[in-house]
């Protein structure tokens, strides 16, 4: 099964000049979901994982599945003012302006081995902000993984020396 066949291109979304990679066709096919999860697990290999951190919102999908498979806790990184408990925040740059993500202060314990997951690695801004939050709480990110990576945007450069695993590259 070729997972690329389940990624749909949407021209000029969300704005002109952008080629959006739509993962909803993949999510609608149980066999594609199963294969995606199996490929993520293979890419993680024997890494010990205590927490799987998913980035809002599509990152929650596979991050929560992986947490179950890896017998690890699931942690959400969300946009500002979406989490109900005490949070840490990290600001990051966008093409025009800034945005912010947050994590619960008690979500990661010192020494936790963390898998950071999101659906797409583009410029790396959101992922690098999430990485900084995890490290501020004392966690060790042992892998950053993504369903797909937009290679020409060079997002992995913003993740430093962290191991990056992407199932699909465009």
C-alpha positions in Angstrom: 0.0 0.0 0.0 1.4 3.4 -1.0 0.3 6.0 1.6 1.0 8.8 -0.9 -2.1 7.7 -2.7 -4.1 8.8 0.4 -2.8 12.4 0.5 -4.8 14.9 -1.5 -3.5 18.1 -2.9 -5.6 21.2 -2.4 -4.5 24.1 -4.6 -4.4 27.6 -3.1 -5.5 26.6 0.4 -5.6 28.3 2.9 -4.3 31.2 0.6 -3.2 31.6 -3.0 0.2 30.0 -3.8 -0.1 27.3 -1.1 -0.4 23.6 -2.1 -2.1 22.1 1.0 -1.5 18.4 1.7 -4.8 17.0 3.0 -4.6 13.9 5.1 -8.3 13.3 5.5 -8.5 10.7 2.8 -5.9 8.6 4.7 -7.9 9.0 7.9 -11.0 7.7 6.2 -9.4 4.4 5.3 -8.9 1.8 8.1 -6.1 -0.1 6.2 -4.2 3.1 5.5 -4.5 4.1 9.2 -3.3 0.7 10.3 -0.3 0.8 7.9 0.5 4.4 9.0 0.5 3.4 12.7 2.7 0.3 11.9 5.2 2.4 10.0 5.4 4.9 12.8 6.0 2.1 15.3 8.7 0.6 13.0 10.4 4.1 12.8 10.4 4.3 16.6 11.9 0.9 16.9 13.2 0.1 20.4 13.2 3.7 21.7 11.9 3.8 25.3 9.0 6.4 25.4 7.4 7.7 28.5 5.2 10.4 26.9 3.9 11.1 23.4 3.3 14.8 22.8 0.9 15.7 20.1 0.6 19.2 18.6 -2.8 20.7 18.0 -4.9 19.5 16.3 -4.1 16.9 13.7 -1.1 15.9 15.6 -3.4 14.5 18.3 -4.7 11.8 16.0 -1.6 9.6 15.6 0.0 10.8 18.9 -2.8 9.4 20.9 -2.8 6.1 18.9 1.0 5.9 19.4 0.7 6.5 23.1 -1.7 3.5 23.4 0.6 1.3 21.3 3.7 2.4 23.2 2.0 2.2 26.7 3.0 5.8 27.2 1.1 8.9 28.4 -0.4 11.3 25.9 0.3 15.0 26.3 -1.3 17.9 24.3 0.5 21.0 23.1 -2.2 23.5 22.2 -2.6 27.1 21.0 -2.8 29.7 23.7 -5.7 29.7 26.2 -7.0 26.3 25.3 -5.7 24.2 28.2 -7.6 24.4 31.5 -4.8 24.0 34.0 -1.5 25.9 34.8 0.6 26.2 31.6 4.0 27.0 30.2 3.9 29.0 27.0 6.4 29.4 24.1 6.1 32.0 21.4 7.3 31.3 17.8 7.6 33.2 14.6 5.2 32.9 11.7 5.6 34.3 8.2 3.7 37.4 9.4 3.8 37.8 13.1 3.9 35.4 16.0 1.9 32.6 17.6 2.1 30.8 20.9 1.6 27.2 22.1 1.2 25.9 25.6 1.5 22.8 27.6 0.3 21.9 31.1 3.1 22.5 33.7 2.7 19.0 35.1 2.5 17.1 31.8 6.2 16.2 31.6 8.4 15.1 34.5 12.1 15.6 34.6 13.8 12.7 32.8 10.7 11.7 30.8 11.7 10.3 27.4 9.4 12.0 24.9 8.2 11.3 21.4 7.1 14.6 19.7 4.5 14.1 17.0 2.7 16.3 14.5 1.0 15.6 11.1 3.2 17.9 9.0 6.7 19.3 9.4 6.8 22.5 7.3 8.9 25.4 8.6 9.4 23.8 12.0 8.2 26.8 14.0 5.4 25.0 15.9 7.5 21.8 16.4 10.5 23.8 17.7 8.3 25.7 20.1 6.8 22.4 21.4 10.4 21.0 21.7 11.4 24.0 23.9 8.4 23.5 26.1 9.2 19.8 26.7 12.8 20.6 27.5 11.8 23.5 29.9 9.8 20.9 31.8 12.8 18.5 32.0 11.8 16.1 29.3 14.2 14.5 26.7 12.8 14.4 23.2 14.2 11.2 21.7 12.4 11.5 18.4 10.3 14.0 16.5 8.0 12.3 14.0 5.7 13.5 11.4 3.3 12.0 8.9 4.7 14.2 6.1 7.5 16.6 5.7 7.6 19.5 3.2 11.4 19.2 2.6 11.9 22.4 0.7 10.8 24.4 3.8 13.8 23.0 5.8 11.8 22.6 9.0 14.1 19.9 10.4 16.9 22.5 10.7 14.9 24.2 13.5 14.9 21.0 15.5 18.6 21.0 16.0 20.2 17.6 16.4 17.0 15.8 17.3 16.2 12.6 15.4 13.5 13.3 12.9 11.4 10.6 11.3 8.9 11.5 8.5 6.8 8.8 6.8 6.2 10.8 3.6 8.3 13.6 2.0 7.2 16.2 -0.5 
